[in-house]
Amino acid sequence: METSEEERIAQLEEEINSLKSELSRLKASRQVKPGATFSAPEEVMPLFLQAEKNVSSYFAEIDISPENGEILINGERYLLLRSASLSYEFLDIMAEFYANLGVEEAKRVGYNFLFDIGHVIGKKDAKAFHQKMKLNDPISKLSAGPIHFAFTGWANVEILPESNPTPDENFFLKFYHHNSFEARSWLKAKRKSDTPVCIMNCGYSSGWCEESFNIPLTTVEITCEAKGDDKCTFIMAPPDRINNYLGKAQGNSDKEHQIPVFFQRKFVEDKLRTSLEQKETLLKEVHHRVKNNMQIISSLLHLQMNEIEDEQFLEIFRTGLNRVNTMASIRELIYSDPNLLSINIESYFRQVIMSLMQLYEKPGQRIDTRFDFDIKEGRFNPEKAIPLGLILNEIASNAFKHAFKENGILELHLVETNDQYILKIKDNGPGMKVQKGKNSLGLSLIDLLCDQIDAEMVRSSDSTGVGYKISFDK
């Protein structure tokens, strides 16, 4: 038997009425009794009750739409997250990632991160809610925080009577977080912490109040259910004054607390960067002054050389000038490199030889320099590189002065073995005669520089030229 039009309309009306009843029941189930979401001192209770009405009306409009992947509350999109993933599970991951730093440092990195995230969310949630609900005075802005906290699943807030929420440096808030999502996550997992764990609670609450009062604030948890205490107790104050309140709250105990500071890592990095920039400026100034002094010394030697007629004295001055220029080129090479801790040895050696050629090479003369570097790491620390450069300067300048009357060849080989470097320097001159027990100043200087780097030197001389083999540890 077919259903008549009147019967179909009656069925639809019945379904509509049923849906309306269900909607009314759901709305009624979301309504809370006055004062159920918070606890506050009597003198501010009216403000908090009004805030509870405002927040309740805000959260009354909820639309869960899985097909769109959205949860909308009063037109704002919200997210649902597992509380454990932002408490002990997150800290476990941080301990794994930063295992090389040790447990305490890994925990500190994780706490800083959670505090910063909580603080940002608290500030931005507060700003958006204040604008939406047209809240203007600081106390009204603050009073909405604990209610919003409860409706979004963080905890229930109880503000204690000794609190002093004033918009100045005397701001002080002491409060409990009942049923904190962080502490209860630890308890549900049957885990116990040796320190307070409600880090995001600290960050969010200080962020909300900081936005409400427009002053920098931080929060420290002094007791925590996750470590076996009866309650999760918090103290909030300006960062530069919170230690005073912590001492009073715990009877001037010597117990130290980690004071969270919003973006503390950034502050530390900025401080280090400023210090580094100051040191770099000072280092450049020192380098500039030393460079100028060496240039003055070099210029004075040049002027003095023009007045010397005696060839022997002229050669002594030229040798001294060459040593000054070599030291100047060493400093220039070190300070022109961004990495002051090591020197590119091949560039360094080539620069020393180039300076000597400019000083000693005669017109029409051709000196062929041959370099062979067979090493894995091309950078040496200054403690080894500088003596090696001075050794090369003495050996090569001696070759330029005595071995190369016309054209010549200077060979330089630097090879690496398992545990040593071997530097070989050889010219193709006629060789030289060395009297036993008597060395020139240059040869004595080479021996002294070899001792500085614990190097073993073997010198050879025959009709095919003079050669040096210098072996030193890595």
C-alpha positions as CSV (number, residue, x, y, z in Angstrom):
1,M,0.0,0.0,0.0
2,E,1.5,3.3,-1.1
3,T,2.1,6.1,1.5
4,S,0.0,9.1,1.0
5,E,1.4,12.6,0.7
6,E,0.0,13.6,4.0
7,E,1.7,10.6,5.7
8,R,5.1,11.4,4.1
9,I,4.9,15.0,5.4
10,A,4.0,13.8,8.9
11,Q,7.0,11.4,8.9
12,L,9.3,14.3,7.8
13,E,7.9,16.6,10.5
14,E,8.4,13.8,13.1
15,E,12.1,13.3,12.0
16,I,12.7,17.1,12.1
17,N,11.3,17.3,15.6
18,S,13.5,14.4,16.7
19,L,16.6,16.1,15.2
20,K,15.7,19.4,17.0
21,S,15.4,17.5,20.3
22,E,18.7,15.8,19.8
23,L,20.3,19.1,18.9
24,S,18.9,20.7,22.0
25,R,20.2,17.8,24.1
26,L,23.7,18.1,22.7
27,K,23.8,21.9,23.3
28,A,22.5,21.4,26.8
29,S,25.2,18.7,27.4
30,R,27.9,21.3,26.4
31,Q,26.6,23.9,28.8
32,V,28.5,24.1,32.1
33,K,27.5,25.1,35.5
34,P,28.7,28.5,36.6
35,G,32.2,28.3,38.0
36,A,32.7,24.7,36.9
37,T,35.7,25.4,34.6
38,F,37.9,27.4,36.9
39,S,38.6,28.6,40.5
40,A,39.5,32.2,41.3
41,P,39.6,34.5,44.3
42,E,36.2,36.0,45.4
43,E,37.1,39.6,44.4
44,V,37.6,38.7,40.7
45,M,34.9,36.0,40.6
46,P,32.4,38.2,38.7
47,L,34.9,38.8,35.9
48,F,35.6,35.1,35.6
49,L,32.0,34.2,35.5
50,Q,31.4,36.6,32.7
51,A,34.4,35.2,30.9
52,E,33.0,31.7,31.3
53,K,29.7,32.8,29.6
54,N,31.7,34.4,26.8
55,V,33.9,31.4,26.2
56,S,30.9,29.0,26.5
57,S,29.1,30.9,23.8
58,Y,32.2,30.9,21.7
59,F,32.5,27.1,21.9
60,A,28.8,26.5,21.4
61,E,29.1,26.7,17.6
62,I,31.0,23.6,16.7
63,D,31.1,21.8,13.4
64,I,33.0,18.6,13.0
65,S,33.3,17.8,9.3
66,P,35.5,14.7,8.7
67,E,34.7,14.7,5.0
68,N,36.4,18.1,4.7
69,G,39.1,17.3,7.3
70,E,37.9,20.2,9.5
71,I,36.9,21.0,13.0
72,L,35.4,24.4,13.1
73,I,34.6,26.3,16.3
74,N,32.9,29.7,15.9
75,G,34.4,29.8,12.4
76,E,38.0,29.1,13.6
77,R,39.6,25.8,12.5
78,Y,41.0,23.7,15.4
79,L,43.1,20.5,15.5
80,L,42.9,17.4,17.7
81,L,46.2,16.0,18.9
82,R,47.1,13.1,21.2
83,S,48.3,14.6,24.4
84,A,51.0,12.0,24.9
85,S,52.7,13.1,21.6
86,L,53.3,16.5,23.1
87,S,54.5,15.3,26.5
88,Y,56.6,12.2,27.3
89,E,56.7,10.8,23.8
90,F,58.1,14.1,22.4
91,L,60.8,14.1,25.1
92,D,61.7,10.5,24.4
93,I,62.3,11.5,20.7
94,M,64.4,14.5,21.8
95,A,66.5,12.2,24.0
96,E,67.0,9.9,21.1
97,F,67.9,12.7,18.6
98,Y,70.3,14.5,21.0
99,A,71.7,11.4,22.7
100,N,75.2,12.7,22.0
101,L,74.6,15.7,24.3
102,G,73.6,13.6,27.3
103,V,70.2,13.1,29.0
104,E,70.1,16.4,30.8
105,E,71.1,18.5,27.8
106,A,68.7,16.6,25.5
107,K,65.9,17.2,28.1
108,R,66.8,21.0,28.2
109,V,66.5,21.2,24.4
110,G,63.1,19.5,24.4
111,Y,61.8,21.7,27.2
112,N,62.9,24.9,25.4
113,F,61.2,23.8,22.3
114,L,57.9,22.9,24.0
115,F,57.9,26.1,26.0
116,D,58.5,28.2,22.9
117,I,55.7,26.5,21.0
118,G,53.3,26.8,24.0
119,H,54.2,30.4,24.4
120,V,53.6,31.3,20.8
121,I,50.2,29.4,20.7
122,G,49.2,31.1,24.0
123,K,50.0,34.6,22.6
124,K,48.2,34.0,19.3
125,D,45.2,32.3,20.8
126,A,44.8,35.2,23.3
127,K,45.1,37.8,20.6
128,A,42.5,36.1,18.3
129,F,40.1,35.5,21.1
130,H,40.4,39.1,22.5
131,Q,39.6,40.5,19.1
132,K,36.7,38.0,18.5
133,M,35.1,38.7,21.8
134,K,36.0,42.4,21.8
135,L,37.9,42.3,25.1
136,N,39.9,45.4,26.0
137,D,41.0,45.7,29.7
138,P,43.9,43.4,30.9
139,I,41.9,41.6,33.6
140,S,39.1,40.7,31.3
141,K,41.6,39.4,28.8
142,L,43.3,37.3,31.4
143,S,40.1,35.9,32.9
144,A,39.2,34.4,29.5
145,G,42.4,32.4,29.5
146,P,41.7,29.8,32.2
147,I,38.2,29.2,30.7
148,H,39.6,28.9,27.2
149,F,42.3,26.6,28.7
150,A,39.6,24.3,30.0
151,F,37.5,24.2,26.9
152,T,40.5,23.3,24.7
153,G,41.6,20.4,26.9
154,W,44.8,21.8,28.6
155,A,43.7,21.7,32.2
156,N,41.4,23.4,34.8
157,V,43.0,26.5,36.4
158,E,42.8,27.5,40.0
159,I,44.2,31.0,40.7
160,L,45.4,31.4,44.3
161,P,44.5,34.4,46.5
162,E,48.1,35.6,46.9
163,S,48.2,36.5,43.2
164,N,48.7,40.0,42.1
165,P,47.9,40.4,38.3
166,T,48.9,44.0,37.7
167,P,50.1,45.3,34.4
168,D,53.6,46.2,35.6
169,E,56.8,44.7,37.0
170,N,54.9,43.6,40.2
171,F,52.8,41.1,38.2
172,F,52.6,37.8,40.1
173,L,50.4,34.8,39.6
174,K,50.3,31.6,41.6
175,F,48.0,28.9,40.4
176,Y,47.2,25.2,40.1
177,H,46.5,23.3,36.9
178,H,44.2,20.4,37.8
179,N,44.1,17.5,35.4
180,S,47.0,18.9,33.3
181,F,47.2,17.1,29.9
182,E,51.0,16.7,30.3
183,A,51.1,15.4,33.9
184,R,48.2,13.1,33.3
185,S,49.8,11.7,30.1
186,W,52.8,10.6,32.2
187,L,50.5,9.1,34.9
188,K,48.4,7.3,32.4
189,A,51.6,5.7,30.9
190,K,52.6,4.8,34.5
191,R,55.8,6.8,34.2
192,K,57.3,9.0,36.8
193,S,59.5,12.0,36.1
194,D,62.2,13.4,38.4
195,T,61.4,17.0,37.3
196,P,58.2,18.9,36.5
197,V,56.8,18.1,33.1
198,C,54.0,20.6,32.3
199,I,56.2,22.7,30.0
200,M,53.6,23.6,27.4
201,N,51.3,24.5,30.2
202,C,54.0,27.0,31.4
203,G,54.5,28.4,27.9
204,Y,50.8,28.7,27.0
205,S,49.7,30.4,30.2
206,S,52.6,32.9,30.2
207,G,52.0,33.6,26.5
208,W,48.3,34.3,27.1
209,C,49.0,36.6,30.0
210,E,51.9,38.3,28.2
211,E,49.5,39.2,25.4
212,S,46.8,40.3,27.9
213,F,49.1,42.6,29.9
214,N,51.6,43.5,27.2
215,I,54.6,42.8,29.5
216,P,57.2,39.9,29.2
217,L,56.2,37.0,31.5
218,T,57.4,33.5,32.2
219,T,56.1,30.6,34.2
220,V,57.8,28.0,36.3
221,E,56.2,24.8,37.6
222,I,57.3,24.1,41.1
223,T,55.3,21.0,42.0
224,C,54.0,18.4,39.5
225,E,51.8,15.3,39.8
226,A,54.1,13.5,37.3
227,K,56.9,13.6,39.9
228,G,54.7,12.4,42.8
229,D,53.5,15.8,44.1
230,D,49.8,16.4,45.1
231,K,49.2,19.2,42.6
232,C,50.7,20.9,39.6
233,T,51.7,24.3,41.0
234,F,52.9,27.2,38.9
235,I,54.3,30.7,39.5
236,M,54.2,33.4,36.8
237,A,56.1,36.7,36.9
238,P,58.4,38.9,34.8
239,P,61.6,36.9,33.9
240,D,63.9,39.2,35.9
241,R,61.8,39.0,39.1
242,I,60.6,35.4,39.1
243,N,63.5,34.1,41.2
244,N,62.4,36.3,44.1
245,Y,58.9,34.7,44.1
246,L,60.3,31.2,43.7
247,G,62.4,31.7,46.8
248,K,59.5,32.9,48.8
249,A,57.2,30.1,47.6
250,Q,59.6,27.5,48.7
251,G,60.8,29.1,52.0
252,N,64.0,30.5,50.5
253,S,65.1,27.1,49.5
254,D,68.4,26.7,47.7
255,K,66.7,24.5,45.1
256,E,67.4,25.8,41.6
257,H,64.7,25.9,38.9
258,Q,65.2,26.2,35.2
259,I,63.7,29.6,34.2
260,P,62.1,29.3,30.8
261,V,62.7,32.3,28.6
262,F,60.7,32.7,25.3
263,F,63.1,31.9,22.5
264,Q,66.0,31.5,24.9
265,R,68.0,29.8,22.2
266,K,67.6,32.8,19.9
267,F,68.8,35.1,22.7
268,V,71.9,32.9,23.3
269,E,72.6,32.8,19.6
270,D,72.3,36.6,19.3
271,K,74.6,37.1,22.2
272,L,77.2,34.7,20.8
273,R,76.9,36.4,17.4
274,T,77.4,39.8,18.9
275,S,80.4,38.6,20.8
276,L,81.8,36.9,17.7
277,E,81.4,40.1,15.6
278,Q,83.2,42.1,18.3
279,K,86.1,39.6,18.4
280,E,86.3,39.6,14.6
281,T,86.4,43.4,14.5
282,L,89.2,43.4,17.1
283,L,91.0,40.7,15.2
284,K,90.8,42.7,12.0
285,E,92.1,45.8,13.8
286,V,95.0,43.8,15.2
287,H,95.8,42.4,11.8
288,H,95.6,45.8,10.2
289,R,98.0,47.3,12.7
290,V,100.5,44.4,12.4
291,K,100.3,44.6,8.6
292,N,101.0,48.3,8.7
293,N,103.9,47.9,11.0
294,M,105.4,45.2,8.8
295,Q,105.0,47.4,5.7
296,I,106.8,50.2,7.6
297,I,109.7,47.9,8.5
298,S,109.8,46.6,4.9
299,S,109.8,50.2,3.5
300,L,112.6,51.3,6.0
301,L,114.8,48.3,4.9
302,H,114.2,49.2,1.3
303,L,115.3,52.8,1.9
304,Q,118.3,51.6,3.8
305,M,119.3,49.2,1.1
306,N,119.5,52.1,-1.4
307,E,122.3,53.6,0.7
308,I,124.4,50.5,1.1
309,E,127.2,50.0,-1.4
310,D,128.9,47.0,0.3
311,E,127.6,43.9,-1.4
312,Q,128.0,41.7,1.7
313,F,125.9,44.1,3.8
314,L,123.5,44.5,1.0
315,E,122.9,40.8,0.9
316,I,122.3,40.7,4.7
317,F,119.7,43.5,4.4
318,R,118.0,41.7,1.5
319,T,117.8,38.5,3.4
320,G,116.3,40.3,6.4
321,L,113.8,42.0,4.2
322,N,112.9,38.7,2.6
323,R,112.1,37.2,6.1
324,V,109.9,40.2,7.0
325,N,108.0,39.8,3.7
326,T,107.6,36.1,4.2
327,M,106.1,36.7,7.7
328,A,103.9,39.4,6.3
329,S,102.6,37.1,3.5
330,I,102.0,34.4,6.1
331,R,99.8,36.7,8.2
332,E,98.0,37.9,5.1
333,L,97.2,34.4,4.0
334,I,96.0,33.4,7.4
335,Y,93.7,36.4,7.9
336,S,92.4,36.5,4.4
337,D,91.0,32.9,4.9
338,P,87.6,32.7,6.7
339,N,88.9,29.6,8.6
340,L,91.6,31.0,10.9
341,L,92.2,27.5,12.4
342,S,93.9,26.1,9.3
343,I,95.9,27.2,6.3
344,N,95.7,25.9,2.7
345,I,99.3,24.6,2.5
346,E,99.5,24.5,-1.3
347,S,98.4,28.2,-1.7
348,Y,100.7,29.1,1.1
349,F,103.8,27.5,-0.4
350,R,103.1,28.9,-3.8
351,Q,102.7,32.4,-2.3
352,V,106.1,32.1,-0.5
353,I,107.9,31.0,-3.7
354,M,106.2,33.7,-5.8
355,S,107.4,36.4,-3.3
356,L,111.0,35.0,-3.6
357,M,110.9,35.0,-7.3
358,Q,109.8,38.6,-7.4
359,L,112.7,39.5,-5.1
360,Y,115.5,37.4,-6.6
361,E,114.8,36.6,-10.2
362,K,117.0,38.6,-12.5
363,P,116.0,40.1,-15.9
364,G,116.2,37.4,-18.6
365,Q,116.5,34.6,-16.0
366,R,114.0,31.8,-15.9
367,I,113.4,29.7,-12.8
368,D,111.1,26.7,-13.3
369,T,109.2,25.8,-10.1
370,R,107.6,22.4,-9.9
371,F,105.0,21.6,-7.3
372,D,103.8,18.1,-6.4
373,F,101.2,17.7,-3.6
374,D,100.1,14.2,-2.8
375,I,98.1,14.7,0.4
376,K,94.5,13.9,1.5
377,E,93.9,17.0,3.6
378,G,95.2,20.2,2.1
379,R,94.9,22.3,5.3
380,F,97.4,22.5,8.1
381,N,97.0,24.2,11.5
382,P,99.1,27.4,11.9
383,E,101.4,25.7,14.5
384,K,102.7,23.5,11.7
385,A,102.1,25.7,8.6
386,I,104.0,28.8,9.8
387,P,107.3,27.1,10.7
388,L,107.1,25.1,7.4
389,G,106.6,28.3,5.4
390,L,109.7,29.9,7.1
391,I,111.7,26.7,6.4
392,L,110.7,26.9,2.8
393,N,111.6,30.6,2.7
394,E,115.2,29.9,4.0
395,I,115.8,26.9,1.7
396,A,114.3,28.5,-1.4
397,S,115.9,31.9,-0.9
398,N,119.3,30.2,-0.5
399,A,118.7,28.4,-3.8
400,F,117.7,31.7,-5.6
401,K,120.8,33.4,-4.2
402,H,123.4,30.7,-4.7
403,A,122.1,27.8,-6.9
404,F,120.7,29.7,-9.9
405,K,123.3,31.8,-11.6
406,E,121.2,31.7,-14.8
407,N,118.2,29.5,-15.4
408,G,117.2,26.8,-12.9
409,I,114.7,24.3,-11.5
410,L,113.3,24.3,-8.0
411,E,111.2,21.2,-7.1
412,L,108.9,20.9,-4.2
413,H,107.1,17.7,-3.2
414,L,104.8,17.2,-0.2
415,V,103.6,13.6,0.2
416,E,101.6,11.8,2.9
417,T,102.2,8.4,4.4
418,N,100.2,6.6,7.0
419,D,101.5,8.6,10.0
420,Q,103.8,11.3,8.5
421,Y,104.2,14.0,6.0
422,I,107.4,14.2,3.9
423,L,108.5,17.5,2.4
424,K,111.2,17.4,-0.2
425,I,112.8,20.5,-1.7
426,K,115.6,20.3,-4.3
427,D,117.3,22.7,-6.7
428,N,119.5,21.8,-9.7
429,G,122.4,24.0,-8.8
430,P,126.1,23.0,-8.4
431,G,125.7,22.0,-4.7
432,M,127.4,23.6,-1.8
433,K,130.1,22.9,0.7
434,V,129.2,22.8,4.3
435,Q,131.8,22.9,7.0
436,K,131.2,20.4,9.9
437,G,130.2,22.2,13.1
438,K,129.6,25.5,11.4
439,N,126.2,26.6,10.0
440,S,125.1,29.8,8.5
441,L,122.3,31.8,10.2
442,G,119.8,30.5,7.6
443,L,120.7,26.8,8.2
444,S,120.7,27.3,12.0
445,L,117.2,28.9,11.6
446,I,116.0,25.8,9.6
447,D,117.3,23.5,12.4
448,L,115.5,25.6,15.0
449,L,112.2,25.6,13.0
450,C,112.4,21.8,12.5
451,D,112.7,21.4,16.2
452,Q,109.5,23.4,16.7
453,I,107.4,20.9,14.8
454,D,109.4,17.8,15.9
455,A,110.6,17.3,12.3
456,E,113.6,15.2,11.2
457,M,115.7,16.9,8.4
458,V,118.2,15.3,6.1
459,R,120.2,17.6,3.8
460,S,122.1,16.3,0.8
461,S,124.4,18.1,-1.7
462,D,126.2,17.0,-4.8
463,S,126.9,18.1,-8.3
464,T,123.2,17.7,-9.2
465,G,122.1,20.2,-6.6
466,V,121.1,20.6,-2.9
467,G,118.2,18.6,-1.5
468,Y,116.2,18.7,1.8
469,K,114.0,15.9,3.1
470,I,111.9,17.0,6.1
471,S,109.7,14.4,7.8
472,F,107.1,15.3,10.5
473,D,104.2,13.7,12.2
474,K,100.6,14.4,11.3
